Amino acid sequence: MKTAFLGGLLLAAAGVAWGEPDRFELSVSGGYLFGGSVFSETGPEISQDVSGKPLPPTRIRSEARFDDAPIYGLRFSYRTAPFLTVEVETARSKNHLVQERFVLSPIASLRSRDVLFRFGFRTDYYMAFALFEPWGGRVRPFVTLGGGAARLDSGFRPETRVTAGAGIGIKGFVRPRYGVRLDARGYATSISRGTVSLGYSCSTSFEGSPGGTVRPVPCPRRRWLINGDVDAALFATF
């Protein structure tokens, strides 16, 4: 699923320059990726415990999410017009997928938070973006829009999923060919395919009839993993 990334790279290489000295740009970035939720469900209200003793209104919420983690990457850009740049990016983050269970109650002594599992992930992004710079000069605000793929690797069964992205940023030249840029980007990654996904099997409860087959109820996974990052980069133009 790296087609968009490779297509952007070919497009960048195939453009026709008009003679501007900063038509190519190479940048190295580092920042922070904000994880995003895989599923979250709150169960029905519980009014008594297993012995039948009345309880205040209590609910149990299950949640699985990626935690936040550093991210670093490499970008290559080609300016196809004074206001338009084609950019390809590869970035990596090492974070964790965490499932937690919360007991929600108006009584503090009944509340609890338990971690059911937490295991490491490696997330790789392969993206191609169009970068719109309406103004030139030493300081240049910009908007990005693009797509590509995210490779989610738990160490058991890596999965590559379609990803869309959009963001804003600003770059400033500290020397004629060198500068600093700041980016804030959001990503939407499809995670709805299949009943077992992202390297783990998840269920919220069991269903069945007495004497019959009891089956686990799959977690209601979200269709999209929504997350984002902020980063700073050093760049050079040539």
VEXDREN-2710 file (C-alpha; in Angstrom, 1 decimal):
% VEXDREN-2710
k/r/px/py/pz
1/MET/0.0/0.0/0.0
2/LYS/2.9/2.3/-0.6
3/THR/1.6/3.3/-4.1
4/ALA/0.7/6.9/-3.1
5/PHE/4.2/7.4/-1.6
6/LEU/5.9/6.0/-4.7
7/GLY/3.6/7.9/-7.0
8/GLY/4.5/11.2/-5.2
9/LEU/8.1/10.4/-5.5
10/LEU/7.8/9.8/-9.2
11/LEU/5.8/13.0/-9.6
12/ALA/8.4/15.0/-7.8
13/ALA/11.2/13.6/-9.9
14/ALA/9.2/14.2/-13.2
15/GLY/8.4/17.9/-12.6
16/VAL/9.9/20.6/-14.8
17/ALA/11.8/23.3/-13.1
18/TRP/11.6/26.9/-14.1
19/GLY/15.0/28.0/-12.6
20/GLU/14.2/28.9/-9.0
21/PRO/17.2/28.1/-6.8
22/ASP/15.0/26.5/-4.0
23/ARG/13.0/24.1/-6.2
24/PHE/14.3/21.1/-4.2
25/GLU/14.0/20.7/-0.4
26/LEU/15.3/18.1/2.0
27/SER/14.3/18.1/5.7
28/VAL/14.8/16.0/8.8
29/SER/12.1/16.2/11.4
30/GLY/11.4/15.2/14.9
31/GLY/8.3/15.7/17.0
32/TYR/5.4/14.1/18.9
33/LEU/2.7/11.8/17.7
34/PHE/-0.7/11.9/19.6
35/GLY/-1.9/8.3/19.5
36/GLY/-5.7/8.0/18.9
37/SER/-8.5/5.7/20.0
38/VAL/-9.2/2.3/18.5
39/PHE/-12.4/1.7/20.3
40/SER/-14.3/2.9/23.4
41/GLU/-17.5/1.5/24.8
42/THR/-19.5/2.1/28.0
43/GLY/-21.6/-0.8/29.2
44/PRO/-25.2/-0.7/30.7
45/GLU/-25.8/0.7/34.1
46/ILE/-25.1/-1.8/37.0
47/SER/-27.5/-1.4/40.0
48/GLN/-26.4/-4.3/42.2
49/ASP/-23.3/-6.4/42.8
50/VAL/-23.0/-10.2/42.3
51/SER/-24.6/-10.9/45.7
52/GLY/-27.6/-8.7/45.0
53/LYS/-26.6/-5.8/47.2
54/PRO/-27.8/-2.5/45.8
55/LEU/-25.1/-0.3/44.2
56/PRO/-25.2/3.4/43.2
57/PRO/-25.4/3.9/39.4
58/THR/-22.2/2.2/38.1
59/ARG/-20.9/1.6/34.6
60/ILE/-17.9/-0.1/33.1
61/ARG/-16.1/1.4/30.1
62/SER/-13.6/-0.4/28.0
63/GLU/-11.2/1.5/25.8
64/ALA/-8.2/0.7/23.5
65/ARG/-5.9/3.4/22.2
66/PHE/-2.5/4.1/21.0
67/ASP/-0.5/6.1/23.5
68/ASP/1.5/9.2/22.6
69/ALA/5.2/8.9/21.5
70/PRO/8.0/10.7/19.7
71/ILE/8.1/10.6/15.9
72/TYR/10.9/11.3/13.5
73/GLY/11.0/11.4/9.7
74/LEU/12.5/12.5/6.4
75/ARG/10.9/14.6/3.7
76/PHE/11.8/15.4/0.1
77/SER/10.1/18.2/-1.8
78/TYR/10.0/19.5/-5.3
79/ARG/8.5/22.9/-6.2
80/THR/6.4/22.5/-9.3
81/ALA/5.1/26.1/-9.3
82/PRO/5.8/29.3/-7.2
83/PHE/2.9/28.4/-4.9
84/LEU/2.9/24.5/-5.1
85/THR/5.3/21.9/-3.8
86/VAL/5.0/18.1/-4.1
87/GLU/6.4/16.4/-1.0
88/VAL/7.0/12.8/0.0
89/GLU/7.6/11.8/3.6
90/THR/8.5/8.7/5.6
91/ALA/8.2/8.9/9.4
92/ARG/8.4/6.4/12.2
93/SER/7.1/6.2/15.8
94/LYS/7.4/3.6/18.5
95/ASN/4.4/3.6/20.8
96/HIS/2.1/1.2/22.5
97/LEU/-1.5/-0.1/22.1
98/VAL/-3.2/0.0/25.5
99/GLN/-6.5/-1.5/26.5
100/GLU/-8.0/-0.3/29.8
101/ARG/-11.1/-0.9/31.8
102/PHE/-12.7/1.8/33.9
103/VAL/-15.3/1.4/36.7
104/LEU/-17.4/4.6/36.7
105/SER/-19.2/5.4/39.9
106/PRO/-20.3/8.4/41.9
107/ILE/-18.5/6.8/44.9
108/ALA/-14.8/7.3/44.8
109/SER/-14.0/4.0/46.6
110/LEU/-15.7/2.0/43.8
111/ARG/-13.9/3.7/40.9
112/SER/-11.0/1.8/39.4
113/ARG/-8.8/1.8/36.3
114/ASP/-7.1/-1.4/35.1
115/VAL/-4.7/-2.0/32.3
116/LEU/-5.7/-5.2/30.5
117/PHE/-2.8/-5.2/28.1
118/ARG/-0.1/-2.9/26.8
119/PHE/2.3/-4.0/24.0
120/GLY/4.7/-2.2/21.7
121/PHE/3.9/-1.0/18.2
122/ARG/6.0/0.5/15.4
123/THR/4.1/2.9/13.2
124/ASP/5.6/3.9/9.8
125/TYR/4.0/6.5/7.6
126/TYR/4.6/6.6/3.8
127/MET/2.9/9.8/2.6
128/ALA/2.7/12.1/-0.4
129/PHE/1.5/15.7/0.1
130/ALA/0.7/18.7/-2.0
131/LEU/2.1/21.7/-0.1
132/PHE/0.5/25.1/-0.9
133/GLU/2.6/28.2/-0.1
134/PRO/0.6/31.3/-1.1
135/TRP/3.4/33.7/-0.1
136/GLY/7.2/33.7/-0.7
137/GLY/9.9/35.4/1.2
138/ARG/11.9/34.4/4.2
139/VAL/8.8/33.4/6.3
140/ARG/6.3/31.1/4.5
141/PRO/3.1/29.8/5.9
142/PHE/1.7/26.7/4.1
143/VAL/-1.1/24.2/4.0
144/THR/-0.7/20.4/3.2
145/LEU/-3.1/17.8/1.9
146/GLY/-2.3/14.3/0.8
147/GLY/-2.5/10.6/1.4
148/GLY/-0.6/7.3/1.5
149/ALA/-0.3/4.4/3.9
150/ALA/0.5/3.6/7.5
151/ARG/2.2/0.4/8.4
152/LEU/1.2/-0.8/11.9
153/ASP/3.6/-3.4/13.3
154/SER/2.9/-5.1/16.6
155/GLY/5.7/-7.7/16.0
156/PHE/3.1/-10.4/15.3
157/ARG/1.3/-9.5/12.1
158/PRO/2.2/-6.1/10.4
159/GLU/-0.7/-4.4/8.6
160/THR/-0.6/-1.7/6.0
161/ARG/-3.6/0.6/6.0
162/VAL/-4.8/3.5/3.8
163/THR/-4.2/6.9/5.4
164/ALA/-5.2/10.5/4.5
165/GLY/-3.5/13.5/6.0
166/ALA/-3.8/17.3/6.2
167/GLY/-2.0/20.0/8.0
168/ILE/-0.7/23.5/8.4
169/GLY/2.8/24.9/9.0
170/ILE/5.3/27.6/8.6
171/LYS/8.9/27.7/7.4
172/GLY/11.5/30.3/7.9
173/PHE/14.9/30.8/6.2
174/VAL/17.8/31.6/8.6
175/ARG/20.2/31.5/5.7
176/PRO/19.6/31.7/1.9
177/ARG/19.5/27.9/1.6
178/TYR/18.8/26.7/5.1
179/GLY/15.9/27.1/7.5
180/VAL/13.5/25.7/10.1
181/ARG/9.9/24.6/9.6
182/LEU/7.1/23.7/12.0
183/ASP/4.3/21.3/11.1
184/ALA/1.0/20.2/12.7
185/ARG/-0.7/17.4/10.8
186/GLY/-3.7/15.2/11.3
187/TYR/-4.1/11.6/10.0
188/ALA/-7.1/9.4/9.4
189/THR/-6.1/5.7/9.0
190/SER/-8.6/3.0/8.0
191/ILE/-8.7/0.2/10.7
192/SER/-12.2/-1.3/10.2
193/ARG/-11.2/-4.3/7.9
194/GLY/-11.5/-7.7/9.4
195/THR/-12.6/-9.1/12.8
196/VAL/-9.1/-9.6/14.2
197/SER/-6.9/-6.6/13.6
198/LEU/-3.8/-4.7/14.7
199/GLY/-2.2/-7.9/16.0
200/TYR/-4.7/-8.6/18.8
201/SER/-8.1/-10.1/19.4
202/CYS/-10.5/-8.1/21.5
203/SER/-13.9/-8.8/23.0
204/THR/-16.1/-6.9/25.4
205/SER/-18.4/-9.7/26.7
206/PHE/-19.8/-13.1/25.7
207/GLU/-23.1/-14.1/24.2
208/GLY/-25.0/-17.4/23.9
209/SER/-27.7/-19.5/25.5
210/PRO/-27.7/-22.0/28.4
211/GLY/-26.3/-25.3/27.1
212/GLY/-25.5/-23.7/23.7
213/THR/-22.4/-22.1/22.2
214/VAL/-20.9/-19.1/23.9
215/ARG/-19.2/-16.6/21.7
216/PRO/-17.2/-13.6/22.4
217/VAL/-18.6/-10.2/21.4
218/PRO/-16.0/-8.4/19.3
219/CYS/-14.9/-4.9/20.4
220/PRO/-16.7/-2.2/18.4
221/ARG/-13.6/-1.0/16.6
222/ARG/-13.7/2.5/15.1
223/ARG/-13.7/2.7/11.3
224/TRP/-10.8/5.3/11.4
225/LEU/-7.9/5.9/13.7
226/ILE/-7.7/9.6/14.1
227/ASN/-4.4/11.0/15.3
228/GLY/-1.9/13.7/14.6
229/ASP/1.5/15.0/15.2
230/VAL/3.5/18.2/15.7
231/ASP/7.1/18.5/14.7
232/ALA/10.0/20.7/13.9
233/ALA/12.4/20.2/11.1
234/LEU/15.7/21.5/9.7
235/PHE/15.7/21.9/5.9
236/ALA/18.0/22.7/3.1
237/THR/17.1/23.9/-0.4
238/PHE/19.0/23.3/-3.6
END
